[in-house]
Structure formats: structure tokens, C-alpha cells
């Protein structure tokens, strides 16, 4: 496999972790998913088990380790806007019954740090931790600096999906996060901003107010 960081063993460990992110994997599946040789995949996986980053399920398959729960929580707490956003996101979800997310920028990507799925059968699903393009979709364009109280997109990142996003700004006026609402076009319409722009912007303002130091 090609090295991403220049540290081969680290790249292999991350590849093994990524291989079981969606579902547990037996050793043969690890080999198929990572392209590593069987001995290497086994050696790396066993080492990750020793560190608590992987574990074995009842069928002996490798899956994500429980130590990652604490690491993930600590990483989320390091993003101050995350802790303040939940009440506003819950309220936005209850107002609209659609899926809502909170994104932050990470280089040339955006990462979902909070997500509440719609209970409707037809809905958009973005798991926490998902890494998506920065230049496609309303949330990505907000984080890239698009002007306006809100940004809407229709079928931009994924066919059949519409979204509306609004910026959350820090004390210095810089965009630190994006509150997003997404769902199927047939419910959000071809002009989702007209219907949802104001409530999404209000939710973002609520998050913003909760993160600002009290005067």
C-alpha cells in the first residue's frame, strides 16, 4: 500500500482501523479490505487489540476497540462548539422532523461532529465522523467562506438530496462550524432555502450565542 504519512507502520495501522470502521472483519476480510499481506494484517491487528484500539467479537472478528470511545469523546470536547450545539440541533430537528448535522472544517474536507437523523423512512444519514467534500454541498460551501445568512444546495453532493446550512462564527467573526439540515428533495423542495433558511440560521445563531464568552 502507498504511504500517506511516510511512516509505514502507522499507515498500516490506520488502514486496519479503517477496514473495520463500518463492520467487523475476520482476518481474510482485513487482508481483502486493506491490501496488506496476511501476516502483516494479523500482526498489526493483534497489536491494535493489545492497545485497546481493536477487540475481538464473539465470532473472533476484529472490530473497533472500546478505548476509541474515550478518545472520540475527548476529541469532540476539544471542539468547543460541539458541546454547545446539541440543544439547538435537537430543537431544529423537532421543528422540521428532518436530519440535522454539525460540521467543522478539517483541511480540504468537512467532518460531521454531531448528527441527528430524521425518524422518517426516507431520510439522509450522515454518521458522526463522516468526512465529506468541502466544495460540494451547502455545509461545505459555508465552511469554505460562502457569504450569506444561509446556503442551500439541491442534488449537489448527492442525487436526490437537498440541504440548507448556516455558519456558526467565533468571537473573531471567523466561521468555526456549519449547522446543516438535509433531506430528500421531494420534501425539502427545489428551493429549500425559502422554506428552511430562516430556521437553520436561527439554530446556528443559537449555537453561536452559546459558545460566545459571557459579557
LUMDO-862709 format. One record per residue (C-alpha): residue in three letters; y, x, z. Coordinates in nm, 2 decimals. Example, Ala and Ser with C-alpha at 12.3 -4.5 7.8 and 13.67 -1.06 7.14 Angstrom:
# residues 2
residu	north	east	up
ALA	-0.45	1.23	0.78
SER	-0.11	1.37	0.71
END
This chain:
# residues 215
residu	north	east	up
UNK	0.00	0.00	0.00
UNK	0.36	0.11	-0.06
UNK	0.55	0.23	0.24
UNK	0.86	0.03	0.34
UNK	0.98	0.24	0.63
UNK	0.84	0.58	0.54
UNK	0.62	0.56	0.84
UNK	0.28	0.47	0.70
UNK	0.10	0.36	1.02
UNK	0.39	0.13	1.12
UNK	0.39	-0.03	0.78
UNK	0.02	-0.09	0.80
UNK	0.06	-0.25	1.15
UNK	0.33	-0.48	1.03
UNK	0.12	-0.57	0.73
UNK	-0.17	-0.67	0.95
UNK	0.06	-0.88	1.18
UNK	0.20	-1.05	0.87
UNK	-0.15	-1.12	0.74
UNK	-0.24	-1.34	1.04
UNK	0.11	-1.50	1.08
UNK	0.00	-1.82	0.90
UNK	-0.36	-1.83	1.01
UNK	-0.63	-1.63	1.19
UNK	-0.83	-1.38	0.98
UNK	-1.17	-1.22	1.00
UNK	-1.18	-0.85	0.91
UNK	-1.28	-0.93	0.55
UNK	-0.98	-1.16	0.52
UNK	-0.75	-0.89	0.67
UNK	-0.86	-0.65	0.40
UNK	-0.80	-0.91	0.12
UNK	-0.46	-1.01	0.26
UNK	-0.33	-0.65	0.32
UNK	-0.50	-0.44	0.05
UNK	-0.59	-0.19	0.32
UNK	-0.94	-0.03	0.33
UNK	-1.19	-0.19	0.57
UNK	-1.19	0.10	0.82
UNK	-0.81	0.12	0.82
UNK	-0.76	-0.26	0.87
UNK	-1.02	-0.26	1.15
UNK	-0.86	0.04	1.32
UNK	-0.51	-0.10	1.31
UNK	-0.61	-0.45	1.42
UNK	-0.81	-0.32	1.71
UNK	-0.51	-0.10	1.82
UNK	-0.28	-0.41	1.80
UNK	-0.52	-0.60	2.02
UNK	-0.50	-0.32	2.27
UNK	-0.13	-0.36	2.28
UNK	-0.14	-0.74	2.31
UNK	0.02	-0.80	1.97
UNK	-0.31	-0.94	1.83
UNK	-0.60	-1.11	2.00
UNK	-0.94	-1.25	1.90
UNK	-1.00	-1.62	1.89
UNK	-1.33	-1.79	1.99
UNK	-1.47	-1.72	1.64
UNK	-1.38	-1.35	1.66
UNK	-1.10	-1.37	1.41
UNK	-0.78	-1.18	1.46
UNK	-0.47	-1.39	1.55
UNK	-0.13	-1.33	1.69
UNK	-0.12	-1.20	2.04
UNK	0.04	-1.37	2.34
UNK	0.27	-1.07	2.40
UNK	0.46	-1.18	2.10
UNK	0.57	-1.50	2.28
UNK	0.77	-1.29	2.53
UNK	0.90	-1.06	2.26
UNK	1.01	-1.36	2.04
UNK	1.18	-1.53	2.33
UNK	1.37	-1.21	2.42
UNK	1.47	-1.16	2.05
UNK	1.60	-1.52	2.04
UNK	1.80	-1.47	2.36
UNK	1.96	-1.17	2.20
UNK	2.13	-1.41	1.96
UNK	2.38	-1.58	2.19
UNK	2.43	-1.87	1.95
UNK	2.06	-1.97	1.98
UNK	2.07	-2.08	2.34
UNK	2.39	-2.29	2.29
UNK	2.27	-2.46	1.97
UNK	1.98	-2.67	2.08
UNK	2.17	-2.97	2.23
UNK	2.38	-3.00	1.91
UNK	2.08	-2.97	1.69
UNK	1.89	-3.24	1.88
UNK	2.19	-3.47	1.86
UNK	2.23	-3.41	1.48
UNK	1.86	-3.48	1.43
UNK	1.88	-3.80	1.63
UNK	2.18	-3.92	1.44
UNK	2.03	-3.85	1.10
UNK	1.65	-3.85	1.16
UNK	1.64	-3.56	0.91
UNK	1.52	-3.20	0.97
UNK	1.78	-2.96	1.11
UNK	1.79	-2.58	1.14
UNK	2.00	-2.30	1.27
UNK	2.02	-1.98	1.06
UNK	2.16	-1.64	1.12
UNK	2.21	-1.36	0.86
UNK	1.99	-1.05	0.86
UNK	2.10	-0.82	0.58
UNK	2.05	-0.99	0.25
UNK	1.84	-1.27	0.40
UNK	1.88	-1.56	0.64
UNK	1.64	-1.62	0.92
UNK	1.57	-1.96	1.08
UNK	1.61	-1.91	1.46
UNK	1.58	-2.28	1.56
UNK	1.42	-2.58	1.38
UNK	1.36	-2.95	1.45
UNK	1.15	-3.13	1.20
UNK	1.20	-3.49	1.09
UNK	0.93	-3.73	1.20
UNK	0.93	-3.89	0.86
UNK	0.62	-3.84	0.65
UNK	0.83	-3.69	0.36
UNK	1.04	-3.41	0.51
UNK	1.14	-3.05	0.48
UNK	0.97	-2.80	0.71
UNK	1.12	-2.46	0.79
UNK	0.94	-2.27	1.07
UNK	1.12	-2.06	1.32
UNK	1.12	-1.71	1.19
UNK	1.12	-1.80	0.82
UNK	1.32	-1.56	0.61
UNK	1.49	-1.71	0.31
UNK	1.73	-1.60	0.04
UNK	2.09	-1.56	0.13
UNK	2.24	-1.66	-0.21
UNK	2.05	-1.98	-0.26
UNK	2.07	-2.29	-0.06
UNK	2.36	-2.43	0.14
UNK	2.29	-2.23	0.46
UNK	2.26	-1.91	0.27
UNK	2.59	-1.96	0.10
UNK	2.76	-2.04	0.43
UNK	2.63	-1.72	0.58
UNK	2.74	-1.53	0.27
UNK	3.10	-1.65	0.33
UNK	3.15	-1.97	0.12
UNK	3.47	-2.14	0.21
UNK	3.49	-2.49	0.34
UNK	3.40	-2.70	0.64
UNK	3.06	-2.76	0.49
UNK	2.85	-2.66	0.18
UNK	2.59	-2.88	0.01
UNK	2.31	-2.79	-0.23
UNK	2.07	-3.01	-0.44
UNK	1.75	-2.85	-0.56
UNK	1.90	-2.51	-0.53
UNK	1.64	-2.32	-0.33
UNK	1.35	-2.56	-0.38
UNK	1.30	-2.85	-0.62
UNK	1.34	-3.19	-0.46
UNK	1.52	-3.07	-0.15
UNK	1.89	-3.13	-0.07
UNK	2.08	-2.97	0.22
UNK	2.42	-2.96	0.39
UNK	2.52	-2.67	0.61
UNK	2.83	-2.58	0.81
UNK	2.95	-2.25	0.96
UNK	2.95	-2.15	1.33
UNK	3.22	-1.90	1.39
UNK	3.25	-1.63	1.66
UNK	3.56	-1.56	1.87
UNK	3.70	-1.34	1.59
UNK	3.66	-1.61	1.33
UNK	3.36	-1.45	1.16
UNK	3.06	-1.66	1.06
UNK	2.78	-1.60	1.31
UNK	2.54	-1.88	1.22
UNK	2.49	-2.18	1.00
UNK	2.38	-2.53	1.11
UNK	2.18	-2.70	0.84
UNK	2.04	-3.04	0.77
UNK	1.78	-3.07	0.49
UNK	1.55	-3.34	0.34
UNK	1.43	-3.49	0.02
UNK	1.69	-3.56	-0.25
UNK	1.59	-3.93	-0.26
UNK	1.71	-3.98	0.09
UNK	2.00	-3.73	0.11
UNK	2.11	-3.82	-0.25
UNK	2.26	-3.61	-0.52
UNK	2.58	-3.59	-0.32
UNK	2.45	-3.51	0.03
UNK	2.78	-3.37	0.15
UNK	2.96	-3.71	0.11
UNK	2.71	-3.86	0.35
UNK	2.63	-3.58	0.59
UNK	2.91	-3.32	0.56
UNK	3.11	-3.46	0.85
UNK	2.83	-3.49	1.10
UNK	2.69	-3.14	1.01
UNK	3.03	-2.99	1.05
UNK	3.08	-3.17	1.38
UNK	2.74	-3.03	1.51
UNK	2.85	-2.68	1.40
UNK	3.18	-2.72	1.59
UNK	2.99	-2.83	1.90
UNK	2.77	-2.51	1.88
UNK	3.09	-2.31	1.83
UNK	3.26	-2.45	2.13
UNK	2.96	-2.39	2.35
UNK	2.95	-2.02	2.25
UNK	3.32	-1.95	2.30
UNK	3.42	-1.80	2.63
UNK	3.60	-2.05	2.85
UNK	3.97	-2.01	2.87
END
